[in-house]
Amino acid sequence: MTVPHEPPAPTGAPTGATTTLTGARALVEALRLHGVDTVFGIPGTHNLAIYEELDRAGVRCVTPRHEQGAGYAADGYARVTGRPGVVVTTTGPGVVNAATALGQAYSDSSPVLLVSPGVPTGHPRDGRGYLHESRDQSRAIDALCAWSHRVTTVREIQAAVARAFAHFAEGRPRPVHIEIPVDLLDAQDRVKLVPPYQITRRVPGARPLDEAAALLRTARMPGFVLGGGSQYPGYGESPVGRMAMRLAERLGARVVTTVNGKGTVPESHPLALGATLHLAAVRRWLAACDVVLAVGTELGPADLWEDDFTLSGRLVRIDVDPGQMHGDHVADVAIVADAELAVRGLLERLEHMDRVPQPSGEGWRREDYEAELEELTRRWSGQLAALRRALPPETVLVGDNSMVVYHGALVGMPMDPPGRFLFPTGFGTLGFALPAAIGAKLGRPDLPVVALAGDGAFQFSLQELATAVELELSLPIVVSVNGGFGEIREEMRQRGMRPVAVDLRAPDFPALAAAYGARGRAVKTPGELEEAVAEALRAPAPTVIVVPEEE
């Protein structure tokens, strides 16, 4: 799906005019033309010209305590607004600090633009001791994102920005990096500012739609898998999800989502299985389906929690990325197109079927599914029940790579649109929840946003409490404490080895929160947790709520 945004008028020269600008001014004018009003980053010696122009243009500059936090915040901002998140760093360590967040955004197809200075245009980059010099920072970042581009002239800057935003709007919106040699930021040249490219959505061909409809029409046991490419690009009800459920009702198809697809369809619907691809009962069912419709998903090991999963039926894939058609699961019918247009085409072909089949029970045992859910979430059942009672249905829940999230909230916190669930899938970083929640709250201050993390993951980005306090964000941060890296501890035990380097002493989190100027509270019971979260949603400051993991 395309990324919607309504770009405001630029603050300087009129669109289409050629005028003399510095490189920094050309950059900021181009960003403004593409609707950017917020950037995340940290000022440094080499990017001061950029910050000077951002300030002149009235662009909001959000300063985290680490550039990795800037990247996660931009990612969270992008996921709830549907507009690209922008990060501005300085050279060298600033860029590298943001690299982990860019790797995560690449894995999750988040539109994040990293802008940084680079060594001057005439510098040989051969280790002569220039401040923040690296051998080739652009090439280093290029290995982690969709592409990295080092401009060579002031005139080239606005074209590079336009290319970045066209990339976000046209296909799979993975992160990109633009490097501007530091000497170009203050250099002047004649620059023509052009409006954003008008991107045409990829229209599905009639033939693959007809082939897919024919397979689905005669399917004995169809199944749907909806991924992150099915989501609405921002906060809101997904038209893909809405039409997919109508199609599922016509076909009698059960619907499962990936983690990034959670919230695409109402998990309260009787045909919806939630984000449960990792359950053995669900994988057995999916493997037994004679036709599978996969929309906007890699169907990768990170989705299935299994490296060698095999489908037995025919596979129809809808994806804007043609490379997905020949991934781990090769499409029998490949529909390379915008997901909304493709699913609408299938619905038009199948909505007036003569029969309305019931979901097949073959390969499916509801009791196995429910037993797995209960066992998986048992340790956090009280916490999850308390969160369900405390959180409004429109909540944006931002989870970290913690057991309480991927074993607990992923399946134990059912979500109906337009609620959103943000999680660092695939690349699997730690420290995502707090800074991404900050970005989400800045992007949609009208929505309740909650961060959920284990104590190990939370300490990767604990310093961003200072950022949330300065911004006066109403932000509950729930920390489930298991004394370290619980998942790795369990994997060690499963190997028959003694747990090594995974047992961590948790600090006094409420006291740390108070030291930062935030609120802090330790709770012991689900009732106390429910009360604390409800109170934190009303507080004019972030609140760290610490709860011990249930035995």
Secondary structure, 3 states (H helix, E strand, C coil): CCCCCCCCCCCCCCCCCEEEEEHHHHHHHHHHHCCCCEEEECCCCCCHHHHHHHHHHCCEEECCCCHHHHHHHHHHHHHHHCCCEEEECCCCHHHHHHHHHHHHHHHHCCCEEEEEEECCCCCCCCCCCCCCCCCCHHHHHHCCCCEEEECCCCHHHHHHHHHHHHHHHHCCCCCEEEEEEHHHHHCEEEEECCCCCCCCCCCCCHHHHHHHHHHHHCCCCEEEEECHHHCCCCCCCCHHHHHHHHHHHHHCCEEEECCCCCCCCCCCCCCECCCCCCCHHHHHHHHHCCEEEEECCCCCHHHHCCCCCCCCCEEEEEECCHHHHECCCECCEEEECCHHHHHHHHHHHHCCCCCCCCCCCCCCCHHHHHHHHHHHHHHHHHHHHHHHHHCCCCCEEEECCCHHHHHHHHHHCCCCCCCEEECCCCCCCCCCHHHHHHHHHHHCCCCCEEEEEEHHHHCCCHHHHHHHHHCCCCCEEEEEECCECHHHHHHHHHCCCCCCCCECCCCCHHHHHHHHCCEEEECCCHHHHHHHHHHHHHCCCCEEEEEECCC
